[in-house]
């Protein structure tokens, strides 16, 4: 049972990561700068957001 719940949690994290990555990647450089994000930081920020939930 633990393995199944771990798998479900990882899938949810992965889905949240992809959603955040997609949303941030759609923003232009100026929009990213306005919110204090560099394009090179998008992947890390997406992972952090996915794991925080």
Secondary structure, DSSP 8 states (H G I E B T S, - for coil): -HHHHHHHHHHHHHHHHHHHHHHHHHS-HHHHHHTT--GGGHHHHHHHHHHH-
